[in-house]
Amino acid sequence: MIKVQDIGWKAESKTGVVAAGGAKAVAAGIEILDSGGNAADAATATILALNVTDHGACSIGGEVPLLIYDSRKEEVKSLSGLGRSPLSQKAIDWYMENGIPNYDVKMAPVPSVVDLCTTTLKLYGTMTFEQIVSPTLKILDEGNAEWHLDLAATLRKLVSEESNTSGTREQKIQAASDRFYGRNDANSDIADELETFYIENGGFLRRNDLAAHVTLIEDPITVEYQGYTVCKCGTWTQGPYLCQALRLLEGFDLKSIGHLSADYVHVVTEALKLAMADRDAYYADPEFVDVPMSTLLSDDFTEMRRPLIDMKNASNEAQPGDVENMKPIKENGVFRPGVGGTTTCVVADRWGNVVSATPSANVYHAGGTGTTGVSYGNRLRSLNTTQGHPNCIEAGKRPRITLTPTLVLKDGKPILAISVAGGDLQDQATMNLLLNYVEFGMKPDDAVTAPRFATAHHEDSFDPNPNREQTFKGPGSLTINNSVNEDIREELAGRGHKVNPVSSAIAAPSMLYIDQDSETYYAAGDPAAGRHAAGLSG
């Protein structure tokens, strides 16, 4: 069995790999793989452990969008591990009048992690909840904070509910989830404790919000790029804009342009800017808004928008397209002059199952919520209070979040999984890594350590200000690692980019690659960003 002190930042294996944030969480996933569990089992174990090892970046009260490749069905599904806004219309009226506060339980959505883990385990796993939560309980029992004891007690209640329920493995796991959310006449003690905390601290969430929570299973948004199928979660995340940017980049020979040349950095950045403008204008919970995704990814729309990329000049404008009138720029598309955390998780097993997940919560307070040890996050701040905006808060609505795992297929088989922490940087870093592999053949260890670049030329996804112009972060900005040649940085500045060279990691990626020919898994997490990876030795 691999020891925590043996876990590094890269790994190679023929039987299974895990790459994630904290080393103890990676060890939890490896322990499950080594015990015969599959990628779903290991991913849920890793996610639960991350909520302790990476607490602050994620928590049980947070969210986890997840993509999974099921080798039996040979298909990819998206699991919406994302809580919703309160069902109370009075609560929504309060938000619309007063705004969505920060550093306050009113910013918290329904906790979603428990149901995401139990749903993944029930539908795709092979183990019991007791087995996959065991490594997390060991970590909690070694802790000394009060919330460690509280959360351990809460998780042991779920284990008890599972063991005391008769029926199939799946029914027992469902009973554990029902105990947490107070559903189906299950013991409602945890939900009651959570509701008490919400009421005492002025929050709007109630037991009926908890009981109504379900993890939706959805088809991913996909796009073909250079013979690869790139899979993203839907428009309740920012993920599809990566697909839009890839479509724009199809018109350029990036390999000939050259890795990290001035033209390469420029064209990728400009494509991202256009795609993020559409993200900000159109993306929202598709259960509430008819997002025109098919048009945004269409040949006609892409070819109409591509000429907006000026190879000599950086854009300082926000330029969403007009999908209704099929014009390259939406009339009144506005020029907008102008905290928290997430972690990562990618897993592959010996049977060909692959998971990419992005746990988060933006925990602004130490420890748990009341007596449960369940911390709350701030994700309702990824909604806004702009009347008529697609992402305006409504009762029971999912916020359009930045969390955005990625799976990539080749000839129908998984070849890459990428997870990135970093808010609005996540898909920009993913683009860096994806192109590093697809265009330049880099394996994960080289891809995650190569210099990266990103722009803040977009709305702030965590600012609910109803005046969306005021949320625009950095028009024309370009943050780039200072290891990129100074002459290239000067040339980019000459094109109008506001260049900010940095030595630190730009976002925090984890990545795995599957060499189908040699049946070997390669995984890596950027060591400069505190990522870890490990593989089975057998």
KOLTORZA-190568 format. One record per residue (C-alpha): residue in three letters; z, y, x. Coordinates in steps of 0.25 Angstrom, whole numbers, plus 5000, padded with zeros to 4 digits. Each point is the difference from the previous one (the first is absolute). Example, Ala and Ser with C-alpha at 12.3 -4.5 7.8 and 13.67 -1.06 7.14 Angstrom:
BEGIN
ala503149825049/ser499850145006/
//
This chain:
BEGIN
met500050005000/ile499650145006/lys501150095003/val500150154997/gln500150045014/asp498749925003/ile499250084989/gly499050105007/trp498950094994/lys498849905001/ala499949854997/glu499049885000/ser500149874992/lys499249904993/thr501049974989/gly500550144995/val500450145004/val500850114995/ala499950155004/ala500950104994/gly501150115003/gly501349955004/ala500149885009/lys501149934992/ala499050014988/val498949945008/ala501049895004/ala500349984985/gly498549984997/ile499849905012/glu501249924995/ile499449984987/leu498749965006/asp500749915009/ser500749934989/gly498649974993/gly499950124991/asn498750074998/ala499550145002/ala500650044986/asp501349945003/ala500150075014/ala499550134995/thr501150014989/ala501049965011/thr499550105009/ile500050114989/leu501449974996/ala500550015014/leu499250135003/asn500950064989/val501249985009/thr499450015014/asp499150124997/his500950064989/gly499650154999/ala498649965001/cys500149914988/ser501049944991/ile500249904988/gly499950124991/gly498650045006/glu498649954999/val499149905006/pro498549994997/leu499549875005/leu498649935002/ile499949855001/tyr498949915003/asp500249864993/ser499349895008/arg500149914989/lys499250094990/glu499350075011/glu500350144994/val500750135003/lys501050064990/ser500850135000/leu501549994996/ser500550144995/gly501450005005/leu500250144995/gly501050064990/arg499750094989/ser500550134995/pro501150004989/leu499549964986/ser500850114993/gln499150114996/lys501250105001/ala500049965014/ile498650045002/asp500150134993/trp501250035009/tyr499149975012/met498950094995/glu500950114998/asn500849995012/gly499249935010/ile500249875007/pro501250025010/asn500349955014/tyr501349945005/asp500449964986/val500049874992/lys499050074990/met498949975010/ala500249855000/pro499149914993/val500449864995/pro500449915011/ser498849905002/val500349925013/val500749894994/asp498949974989/leu498950025011/cys500749895008/thr500349904989/thr498650024994/thr499449975013/leu500949885003/lys499849954986/leu498550015000/tyr499649975014/gly501249955007/thr500649865002/met501550035002/thr501250044992/phe500650145000/glu501249955006/gln499249955012/ile499250135003/val501250094998/ser500949925009/pro499650075013/thr500250144993/leu501449954996/lys500349965014/ile499650145005/leu500950074989/asp501249915003/glu499950055015/gly500050144995/asn501250094999/ala499550114990/glu500650004986/trp498649994994/his499749875008/leu501249934993/asp499550064986/leu498549965002/ala500549865005/ala500849984987/thr498850054992/leu499049905006/arg501049884999/lys500150034985/leu498549985000/val500249875008/ser501049954990/glu499250034988/glu498849925006/ser500949885003/asn500750004987/thr498750014992/ser499349874996/gly498549985001/thr498950015010/arg500050085013/glu499350114993/gln500950014988/lys501250005010/ile499450115008/gln499750084987/ala501449994996/ala500550065013/ser499050124997/asp500550014986/arg501450015005/phe499750125008/tyr499250074989/gly500949964988/arg498849934993/asn499949894990/asp501550004996/ala500349975015/asn501350045006/ser499950155001/asp501150035009/ile499150065011/ala499150084990/asp501350054994/glu500650055014/leu498650075003/glu500050074987/thr501550045001/phe499650065014/tyr498750074994/ile500950064989/glu501150055009/asn499150075009/gly499150064990/gly498849915001/phe499149964988/leu499749855003/arg500749914990/arg500149854998/asn498850004991/asp499250065012/leu500549885009/ala499749894989/ala498650054998/his499649995014/val498949905004/thr499249985013/leu498550014996/ile499049915006/glu498750075002/asp498649985006/pro499950085013/ile499050125002/thr499049955010/val498850055008/glu499149945010/tyr499950065014/gln499249945011/gly500049864994/tyr501550004997/thr500750014987/val501250115000/cys501049984989/lys501050104996/cys501050024988/gly499550094989/thr500150154997/trp501549994998/thr500050015015/gln499150085009/gly499349885005/pro498750014994/tyr499650125008/leu499949925012/cys498949934993/gln499350134996/ala500150055015/leu499449865005/arg498850024990/leu499850145006/leu500149955014/glu498949894997/gly499050115003/phe500450015014/asp499849915012/leu501550015005/lys499849895011/ser498950095006/ile500850134998/gly501149935009/his501549984998/leu500850125001/ser498850095003/ala500050144994/asp498949964990/tyr500849884996/val501450074998/his499250114993/val499249914990/val501249914996/thr500950124998/glu499050074991/ala499749884992/leu501549984998/lys500150154995/leu499049984990/ala500649874995/met501450064999/ala499550114992/asp499549904990/arg501449935001/asp500750134997/ala499150034988/tyr499849874993/tyr501049895004/ala501149964991/asp500649884992/pro498849944994/glu500849954988/phe500150154996/val498850065006/asp498549965000/val499850015015/pro498550005003/met500149915011/ser498649934998/thr499350145001/leu500950045012/leu499549875008/ser498650014995/asp498750015008/asp499650134993/phe501350075001/thr500249965015/glu498650045004/met500250134993/arg501350035007/arg499649955014/pro499250135004/leu501350084998/ile500449945014/asp499550115010/met500049945014/lys500150135006/asn501250064992/ala501349964995/ser500250024985/asn501250094996/glu499749984985/ala500549904990/gln498749944994/pro500249904989/gly498749954994/asp499650024985/val499949874994/glu499750054986/asn498850085004/met499749935012/lys500050115010/pro500550005014/ile501150104998/lys500950024987/glu499950144995/asn501350065002/gly500349905011/val501050085007/phe500250055014/arg501449985003/pro500550085012/gly501149985002/val505049455006/gly500549874998/gly499549865005/thr499249884998/thr499949875008/thr499049895002/cys499849854997/val498849915003/val500149845000/ala499049895001/asp500349854999/arg499449865005/trp499349984986/gly499250135001/asn500950094990/val500150145005/val500950114995/ser500050155003/ala501150094994/thr500650145002/pro501550014996/ser500550134998/ala501150094993/asn500250135007/val501549985000/tyr500750145000/his501449954999/ala500849905008/gly500249864994/gly499949964986/thr500050044986/gly501549994994/thr500549865001/thr498749925001/gly499650045014/val498650044994/ser499550135007/tyr499150094992/gly498850075005/asn499150124997/arg498749954995/leu500050084987/arg499750125009/ser498649935002/leu499750054986/asn499950144996/thr500250094989/thr498650064999/gln499650004985/gly498749924999/his500049955014/pro499749855001/asn501349985008/cys500950084991/ile501349934996/glu500049934987/ala501049904994/gly499949865007/lys498950055010/arg499849955014/pro500050115010/arg498750005009/ile500749965013/thr499650005015/leu500349855002/thr498849935003/pro499949865006/thr498649955004/leu499349865001/val498649985005/leu499249884998/lys498849945007/asp499149904993/gly501149994989/lys501149975010/pro501150095005/ile499850065014/leu500950125001/ala501350054993/ile500550145003/ser501350074995/val500350145005/ala501350094998/gly499750155000/gly499850064986/asp498750074999/leu499749955014/gln499949854995/asp498649984997/gln499550105011/ala500749915010/thr499549884993/met498650065002/asn500250015015/leu500549855001/leu498949954991/leu498950075007/asn500649965013/tyr499849854996/val498750014992/glu499250095009/phe500649985013/gly500649865000/met501450035003/lys501149894997/pro501350054994/asp500750035014/asp498950095004/ala499850064986/val501450044998/thr500250065013/ala498750085001/pro500150154998/arg499950044986/phe499750134992/ala500350064986/thr499950124992/ala500950074990/his498850064993/his500549954986/glu501150024990/asp501449965003/ser500249874992/phe501550025000/asp500050154994/pro500050004985/asn499750154999/pro499250034988/asn499250105008/arg499249905008/glu499450105009/gln501350035006/thr500249855004/phe498850005009/lys500649975014/gly499050035011/pro498650054998/gly499149965012/ser501249935007/leu499749895010/thr501249935006/ile499549915012/asn500749925011/asn500050085013/ser499549885007/val498650034995/asn499250085010/glu500350155001/asp498550035000/ile499949934987/arg501150074993/glu499550135005/glu498649974994/leu500749964987/ala500750145000/gly498750065002/arg499449944987/gly501250074993/his501049895000/lys501550055001/val500349905011/asn501449965002/pro500249905012/val501249914999/ser500649895009/ser500849934989/ala499449894991/ile499250054988/ala500549924988/ala500649865003/pro499049884998/ser500149855000/met498849915000/leu499649865000/tyr498649945003/ile499549854997/asp499049945009/gln499449914991/asp499249925011/ser501249975009/glu501050004988/thr500950095007/tyr500950124995/tyr500250125007/ala501050104996/ala500550145006/gly500950124996/asp499950135007/pro501249995010/ala500050155001/ala500350004985/gly501149905000/arg499149884994/his500349865004/ala499249874999/ala500249855002/gly499349874998/leu500449854998/ser499949925013/gly499649874993/
//
